[in-house]
Structure formats: C-alpha cells, structure tokens
Amino acid sequence: VAKDLAMDLPALRERDVRLVYEGRTPYFALHGKTGHLVTAERIDREQLCEAVQRCVLRCEVIVEGEM
C-alpha cells in the first residue's frame, strides 16, 4: 500500500492511513513496519460465501489530507 501510494512509512502514520471494511470482522490490516496489506484474520471462504460462486471481500484505504 505504501508503495502504491508513493508514500514512505512515516508519511503513512502522519496521514492516518487506515482500512475501512464492510462487515464486522477486519480481515486485512496494514503492516506497521512494511506498509504491506496483510491478512489480519483467518478467511474461511466456505463460511463467508457458502452459496456464492464469486466471493469478494471489500475494504477501502482511507488517507487523511490531500494527495
């Protein structure tokens, strides 16, 4: 995420970059030392999308201030 936004790690912290999720469980997180998007919880496809062919988990990256 840091690389895609062309930001270094201190800038990520200063700009309060965070993830917003649909639902209650945060399945993804930003790794504090690398700026990578990582899984934060175990993702069980059968439980989440048991009757759906295409399973999609959505999250948004929010960056405070202007880019």
PDB file as gemmi writes it, atoms N, CA and C in Angstrom:
CRYST1    1.000    1.000    1.000  90.00  90.00  90.00 P 1                      
ATOM      1  N   VAL A   1       0.829  -1.179   0.000  1.00  0.00           N  
ATOM      2  CA  VAL A   1       0.000   0.000   0.000  1.00  0.00           C  
ATOM      3  C   VAL A   1       0.876   1.246   0.000  1.00  0.00           C  
ATOM      4  N   ALA A   2       1.914   1.246   0.834  1.00  0.00           N  
ATOM      5  CA  ALA A   2       2.810   2.410   0.888  1.00  0.00           C  
ATOM      6  C   ALA A   2       3.416   2.672  -0.489  1.00  0.00           C  
ATOM      7  N   LYS A   3       3.879   1.631  -1.147  1.00  0.00           N  
ATOM      8  CA  LYS A   3       4.491   1.780  -2.461  1.00  0.00           C  
ATOM      9  C   LYS A   3       3.464   2.266  -3.492  1.00  0.00           C  
ATOM     10  N   ASP A   4       2.264   1.692  -3.474  1.00  0.00           N  
ATOM     11  CA  ASP A   4       1.221   2.093  -4.425  1.00  0.00           C  
ATOM     12  C   ASP A   4       0.808   3.551  -4.241  1.00  0.00           C  
ATOM     13  N   LEU A   5       0.847   4.039  -3.005  1.00  0.00           N  
ATOM     14  CA  LEU A   5       0.500   5.435  -2.731  1.00  0.00           C  
ATOM     15  C   LEU A   5       1.701   6.374  -2.853  1.00  0.00           C  
ATOM     16  N   ALA A   6       2.865   5.800  -3.152  1.00  0.00           N  
ATOM     17  CA  ALA A   6       4.118   6.564  -3.253  1.00  0.00           C  
ATOM     18  C   ALA A   6       4.385   7.349  -1.964  1.00  0.00           C  
ATOM     19  N   MET A   7       4.243   6.648  -0.845  1.00  0.00           N  
ATOM     20  CA  MET A   7       4.474   7.245   0.469  1.00  0.00           C  
ATOM     21  C   MET A   7       5.456   6.384   1.243  1.00  0.00           C  
ATOM     22  N   ASP A   8       6.243   7.023   2.103  1.00  0.00           N  
ATOM     23  CA  ASP A   8       7.106   6.248   2.981  1.00  0.00           C  
ATOM     24  C   ASP A   8       6.342   5.937   4.267  1.00  0.00           C  
ATOM     25  N   LEU A   9       6.927   5.095   5.118  1.00  0.00           N  
ATOM     26  CA  LEU A   9       6.214   4.650   6.313  1.00  0.00           C  
ATOM     27  C   LEU A   9       5.871   5.782   7.279  1.00  0.00           C  
ATOM     28  N   PRO A  10       6.781   6.727   7.545  1.00  0.00           N  
ATOM     29  CA  PRO A  10       6.377   7.840   8.421  1.00  0.00           C  
ATOM     30  C   PRO A  10       5.191   8.632   7.863  1.00  0.00           C  
ATOM     31  N   ALA A  11       5.127   8.790   6.558  1.00  0.00           N  
ATOM     32  CA  ALA A  11       4.006   9.517   5.941  1.00  0.00           C  
ATOM     33  C   ALA A  11       2.696   8.760   6.135  1.00  0.00           C  
ATOM     34  N   LEU A  12       2.746   7.418   6.090  1.00  0.00           N  
ATOM     35  CA  LEU A  12       1.540   6.629   6.336  1.00  0.00           C  
ATOM     36  C   LEU A  12       0.994   6.911   7.734  1.00  0.00           C  
ATOM     37  N   ARG A  13       1.886   6.975   8.702  1.00  0.00           N  
ATOM     38  CA  ARG A  13       1.454   7.230  10.077  1.00  0.00           C  
ATOM     39  C   ARG A  13       0.966   8.666  10.244  1.00  0.00           C  
ATOM     40  N   GLU A  14       1.684   9.614   9.666  1.00  0.00           N  
ATOM     41  CA  GLU A  14       1.301  11.021   9.779  1.00  0.00           C  
ATOM     42  C   GLU A  14      -0.047  11.302   9.137  1.00  0.00           C  
ATOM     43  N   ARG A  15      -0.332  10.649   8.034  1.00  0.00           N  
ATOM     44  CA  ARG A  15      -1.570  10.887   7.292  1.00  0.00           C  
ATOM     45  C   ARG A  15      -2.720  10.005   7.786  1.00  0.00           C  
ATOM     46  N   ASP A  16      -2.490   9.244   8.849  1.00  0.00           N  
ATOM     47  CA  ASP A  16      -3.510   8.383   9.451  1.00  0.00           C  
ATOM     48  C   ASP A  16      -4.150   7.463   8.415  1.00  0.00           C  
ATOM     49  N   VAL A  17      -3.305   6.776   7.638  1.00  0.00           N  
ATOM     50  CA  VAL A  17      -3.801   5.825   6.636  1.00  0.00           C  
ATOM     51  C   VAL A  17      -4.394   4.629   7.376  1.00  0.00           C  
ATOM     52  N   ARG A  18      -5.618   4.268   6.993  1.00  0.00           N  
ATOM     53  CA  ARG A  18      -6.293   3.158   7.652  1.00  0.00           C  
ATOM     54  C   ARG A  18      -7.212   2.445   6.668  1.00  0.00           C  
ATOM     55  N   LEU A  19      -7.668   1.269   7.077  1.00  0.00           N  
ATOM     56  CA  LEU A  19      -8.573   0.460   6.259  1.00  0.00           C  
ATOM     57  C   LEU A  19      -9.978   0.522   6.843  1.00  0.00           C  
ATOM     58  N   VAL A  20     -10.972   0.567   5.954  1.00  0.00           N  
ATOM     59  CA  VAL A  20     -12.375   0.532   6.347  1.00  0.00           C  
ATOM     60  C   VAL A  20     -12.994  -0.691   5.685  1.00  0.00           C  
ATOM     61  N   TYR A  21     -13.792  -1.439   6.441  1.00  0.00           N  
ATOM     62  CA  TYR A  21     -14.316  -2.725   5.990  1.00  0.00           C  
ATOM     63  C   TYR A  21     -15.821  -2.710   5.881  1.00  0.00           C  
ATOM     64  N   GLU A  22     -16.334  -3.586   5.038  1.00  0.00           N  
ATOM     65  CA  GLU A  22     -17.742  -3.945   5.086  1.00  0.00           C  
ATOM     66  C   GLU A  22     -17.838  -5.057   6.127  1.00  0.00           C  
ATOM     67  N   GLY A  23     -18.824  -5.020   6.963  1.00  0.00           N  
ATOM     68  CA  GLY A  23     -18.984  -6.074   7.961  1.00  0.00           C  
ATOM     69  C   GLY A  23     -18.248  -5.749   9.239  1.00  0.00           C  
ATOM     70  N   ARG A  24     -18.208  -6.724  10.121  1.00  0.00           N  
ATOM     71  CA  ARG A  24     -17.678  -6.509  11.457  1.00  0.00           C  
ATOM     72  C   ARG A  24     -16.250  -6.996  11.636  1.00  0.00           C  
ATOM     73  N   THR A  25     -15.829  -7.951  10.840  1.00  0.00           N  
ATOM     74  CA  THR A  25     -14.513  -8.560  11.034  1.00  0.00           C  
ATOM     75  C   THR A  25     -13.474  -7.905  10.144  1.00  0.00           C  
ATOM     76  N   PRO A  26     -12.400  -7.387  10.744  1.00  0.00           N  
ATOM     77  CA  PRO A  26     -11.313  -6.811   9.938  1.00  0.00           C  
ATOM     78  C   PRO A  26     -10.392  -7.925   9.420  1.00  0.00           C  
ATOM     79  N   TYR A  27     -10.612  -8.331   8.181  1.00  0.00           N  
ATOM     80  CA  TYR A  27      -9.827  -9.430   7.619  1.00  0.00           C  
ATOM     81  C   TYR A  27      -8.443  -8.982   7.144  1.00  0.00           C  
ATOM     82  N   PHE A  28      -8.248  -7.678   6.964  1.00  0.00           N  
ATOM     83  CA  PHE A  28      -6.980  -7.162   6.462  1.00  0.00           C  
ATOM     84  C   PHE A  28      -6.453  -6.078   7.400  1.00  0.00           C  
ATOM     85  N   ALA A  29      -5.140  -5.858   7.330  1.00  0.00           N  
ATOM     86  CA  ALA A  29      -4.501  -4.815   8.133  1.00  0.00           C  
ATOM     87  C   ALA A  29      -3.302  -4.279   7.360  1.00  0.00           C  
ATOM     88  N   LEU A  30      -2.846  -3.115   7.749  1.00  0.00           N  
ATOM     89  CA  LEU A  30      -1.597  -2.572   7.212  1.00  0.00           C  
ATOM     90  C   LEU A  30      -0.476  -2.948   8.157  1.00  0.00           C  
ATOM     91  N   HIS A  31       0.555  -3.587   7.627  1.00  0.00           N  
ATOM     92  CA  HIS A  31       1.712  -3.963   8.445  1.00  0.00           C  
ATOM     93  C   HIS A  31       2.485  -2.694   8.780  1.00  0.00           C  
ATOM     94  N   GLY A  32       2.667  -2.428  10.054  1.00  0.00           N  
ATOM     95  CA  GLY A  32       3.273  -1.182  10.513  1.00  0.00           C  
ATOM     96  C   GLY A  32       4.719  -0.963  10.094  1.00  0.00           C  
ATOM     97  N   LYS A  33       5.487  -2.026   9.906  1.00  0.00           N  
ATOM     98  CA  LYS A  33       6.908  -1.878   9.573  1.00  0.00           C  
ATOM     99  C   LYS A  33       7.189  -1.906   8.076  1.00  0.00           C  
ATOM    100  N   THR A  34       6.230  -2.427   7.283  1.00  0.00           N  
ATOM    101  CA  THR A  34       6.479  -2.543   5.848  1.00  0.00           C  
ATOM    102  C   THR A  34       5.503  -1.750   4.990  1.00  0.00           C  
ATOM    103  N   GLY A  35       4.312  -1.453   5.535  1.00  0.00           N  
ATOM    104  CA  GLY A  35       3.284  -0.790   4.739  1.00  0.00           C  
ATOM    105  C   GLY A  35       2.547  -1.736   3.814  1.00  0.00           C  
ATOM    106  N   HIS A  36       2.753  -3.047   3.986  1.00  0.00           N  
ATOM    107  CA  HIS A  36       2.079  -4.056   3.162  1.00  0.00           C  
ATOM    108  C   HIS A  36       0.671  -4.318   3.683  1.00  0.00           C  
ATOM    109  N   LEU A  37      -0.212  -4.693   2.782  1.00  0.00           N  
ATOM    110  CA  LEU A  37      -1.544  -5.147   3.137  1.00  0.00           C  
ATOM    111  C   LEU A  37      -1.436  -6.628   3.479  1.00  0.00           C  
ATOM    112  N   VAL A  38      -1.852  -7.007   4.689  1.00  0.00           N  
ATOM    113  CA  VAL A  38      -1.729  -8.391   5.146  1.00  0.00           C  
ATOM    114  C   VAL A  38      -3.075  -8.880   5.677  1.00  0.00           C  
ATOM    115  N   THR A  39      -3.235 -10.189   5.768  1.00  0.00           N  
ATOM    116  CA  THR A  39      -4.440 -10.735   6.374  1.00  0.00           C  
ATOM    117  C   THR A  39      -4.320 -10.615   7.889  1.00  0.00           C  
ATOM    118  N   ALA A  40      -5.406 -10.164   8.523  1.00  0.00           N  
ATOM    119  CA  ALA A  40      -5.414  -9.972   9.971  1.00  0.00           C  
ATOM    120  C   ALA A  40      -6.189 -11.081  10.676  1.00  0.00           C  
ATOM    121  N   GLU A  41      -7.051 -11.746   9.932  1.00  0.00           N  
ATOM    122  CA  GLU A  41      -7.872 -12.830  10.471  1.00  0.00           C  
ATOM    123  C   GLU A  41      -7.881 -13.983   9.477  1.00  0.00           C  
ATOM    124  N   ARG A  42      -8.169 -15.158   9.967  1.00  0.00           N  
ATOM    125  CA  ARG A  42      -8.323 -16.319   9.102  1.00  0.00           C  
ATOM    126  C   ARG A  42      -9.553 -16.094   8.232  1.00  0.00           C  
ATOM    127  N   ILE A  43      -9.416 -16.333   6.927  1.00  0.00           N  
ATOM    128  CA  ILE A  43     -10.516 -16.154   5.989  1.00  0.00           C  
ATOM    129  C   ILE A  43     -11.041 -17.524   5.590  1.00  0.00           C  
ATOM    130  N   ASP A  44     -12.269 -17.824   5.998  1.00  0.00           N  
ATOM    131  CA  ASP A  44     -12.905 -19.104   5.710  1.00  0.00           C  
ATOM    132  C   ASP A  44     -13.937 -18.891   4.602  1.00  0.00           C  
ATOM    133  N   ARG A  45     -13.561 -19.215   3.381  1.00  0.00           N  
ATOM    134  CA  ARG A  45     -14.431 -18.967   2.233  1.00  0.00           C  
ATOM    135  C   ARG A  45     -15.761 -19.702   2.355  1.00  0.00           C  
ATOM    136  N   GLU A  46     -15.746 -20.933   2.831  1.00  0.00           N  
ATOM    137  CA  GLU A  46     -16.979 -21.708   2.953  1.00  0.00           C  
ATOM    138  C   GLU A  46     -17.951 -21.036   3.919  1.00  0.00           C  
ATOM    139  N   GLN A  47     -17.449 -20.438   4.965  1.00  0.00           N  
ATOM    140  CA  GLN A  47     -18.306 -19.764   5.931  1.00  0.00           C  
ATOM    141  C   GLN A  47     -18.822 -18.428   5.388  1.00  0.00           C  
ATOM    142  N   LEU A  48     -17.969 -17.672   4.722  1.00  0.00           N  
ATOM    143  CA  LEU A  48     -18.332 -16.342   4.234  1.00  0.00           C  
ATOM    144  C   LEU A  48     -19.225 -16.374   3.003  1.00  0.00           C  
ATOM    145  N   CYS A  49     -18.939 -17.274   2.096  1.00  0.00           N  
ATOM    146  CA  CYS A  49     -19.619 -17.269   0.785  1.00  0.00           C  
ATOM    147  C   CYS A  49     -20.096 -18.660   0.406  1.00  0.00           C  
ATOM    148  N   GLU A  50     -20.757 -19.328   1.303  1.00  0.00           N  
ATOM    149  CA  GLU A  50     -21.100 -20.738   1.072  1.00  0.00           C  
ATOM    150  C   GLU A  50     -21.951 -20.990  -0.165  1.00  0.00           C  
ATOM    151  N   ALA A  51     -22.865 -20.082  -0.500  1.00  0.00           N  
ATOM    152  CA  ALA A  51     -23.763 -20.320  -1.636  1.00  0.00           C  
ATOM    153  C   ALA A  51     -23.441 -19.422  -2.831  1.00  0.00           C  
ATOM    154  N   VAL A  52     -22.315 -18.758  -2.796  1.00  0.00           N  
ATOM    155  CA  VAL A  52     -21.976 -17.793  -3.837  1.00  0.00           C  
ATOM    156  C   VAL A  52     -20.759 -18.286  -4.617  1.00  0.00           C  
ATOM    157  N   GLN A  53     -20.844 -18.242  -5.944  1.00  0.00           N  
ATOM    158  CA  GLN A  53     -19.729 -18.679  -6.781  1.00  0.00           C  
ATOM    159  C   GLN A  53     -18.535 -17.733  -6.648  1.00  0.00           C  
ATOM    160  N   ARG A  54     -18.802 -16.446  -6.727  1.00  0.00           N  
ATOM    161  CA  ARG A  54     -17.735 -15.434  -6.677  1.00  0.00           C  
ATOM    162  C   ARG A  54     -17.715 -14.804  -5.289  1.00  0.00           C  
ATOM    163  N   CYS A  55     -16.636 -14.983  -4.561  1.00  0.00           N  
ATOM    164  CA  CYS A  55     -16.519 -14.491  -3.190  1.00  0.00           C  
ATOM    165  C   CYS A  55     -15.595 -13.267  -3.168  1.00  0.00           C  
ATOM    166  N   VAL A  56     -16.111 -12.151  -2.679  1.00  0.00           N  
ATOM    167  CA  VAL A  56     -15.351 -10.903  -2.683  1.00  0.00           C  
ATOM    168  C   VAL A  56     -15.363 -10.298  -1.285  1.00  0.00           C  
ATOM    169  N   LEU A  57     -14.200  -9.926  -0.779  1.00  0.00           N  
ATOM    170  CA  LEU A  57     -14.084  -9.176   0.470  1.00  0.00           C  
ATOM    171  C   LEU A  57     -13.622  -7.774   0.102  1.00  0.00           C  
ATOM    172  N   ARG A  58     -14.352  -6.786   0.548  1.00  0.00           N  
ATOM    173  CA  ARG A  58     -14.026  -5.407   0.192  1.00  0.00           C  
ATOM    174  C   ARG A  58     -13.475  -4.656   1.396  1.00  0.00           C  
ATOM    175  N   CYS A  59     -12.504  -3.797   1.111  1.00  0.00           N  
ATOM    176  CA  CYS A  59     -12.031  -2.844   2.107  1.00  0.00           C  
ATOM    177  C   CYS A  59     -11.546  -1.609   1.353  1.00  0.00           C  
ATOM    178  N   GLU A  60     -11.572  -0.488   2.021  1.00  0.00           N  
ATOM    179  CA  GLU A  60     -11.124   0.764   1.426  1.00  0.00           C  
ATOM    180  C   GLU A  60      -9.939   1.289   2.213  1.00  0.00           C  
ATOM    181  N   VAL A  61      -9.004   1.924   1.509  1.00  0.00           N  
ATOM    182  CA  VAL A  61      -7.874   2.575   2.149  1.00  0.00           C  
ATOM    183  C   VAL A  61      -8.223   4.057   2.261  1.00  0.00           C  
ATOM    184  N   ILE A  62      -8.212   4.579   3.473  1.00  0.00           N  
ATOM    185  CA  ILE A  62      -8.528   5.977   3.736  1.00  0.00           C  
ATOM    186  C   ILE A  62      -7.223   6.708   4.082  1.00  0.00           C  
ATOM    187  N   VAL A  63      -6.990   7.827   3.407  1.00  0.00           N  
ATOM    188  CA  VAL A  63      -5.812   8.651   3.664  1.00  0.00           C  
ATOM    189  C   VAL A  63      -6.303  10.046   4.024  1.00  0.00           C  
ATOM    190  N   GLU A  64      -5.936  10.538   5.194  1.00  0.00           N  
ATOM    191  CA  GLU A  64      -6.334  11.886   5.613  1.00  0.00           C  
ATOM    192  C   GLU A  64      -5.514  12.933   4.848  1.00  0.00           C  
ATOM    193  N   GLY A  65      -6.129  14.039   4.522  1.00  0.00           N  
ATOM    194  CA  GLY A  65      -5.435  15.128   3.834  1.00  0.00           C  
ATOM    195  C   GLY A  65      -5.441  14.948   2.324  1.00  0.00           C  
ATOM    196  N   GLU A  66      -4.910  15.918   1.639  1.00  0.00           N  
ATOM    197  CA  GLU A  66      -4.883  15.893   0.180  1.00  0.00           C  
ATOM    198  C   GLU A  66      -3.735  15.052  -0.336  1.00  0.00           C  
ATOM    199  N   MET A  67      -3.961  14.450  -1.507  1.00  0.00           N  
ATOM    200  CA  MET A  67      -2.910  13.643  -2.147  1.00  0.00           C  
ATOM    201  C   MET A  67      -2.342  14.446  -3.307  1.00  0.00           C  
TER     202      MET A  67                                                      
END                                                                             
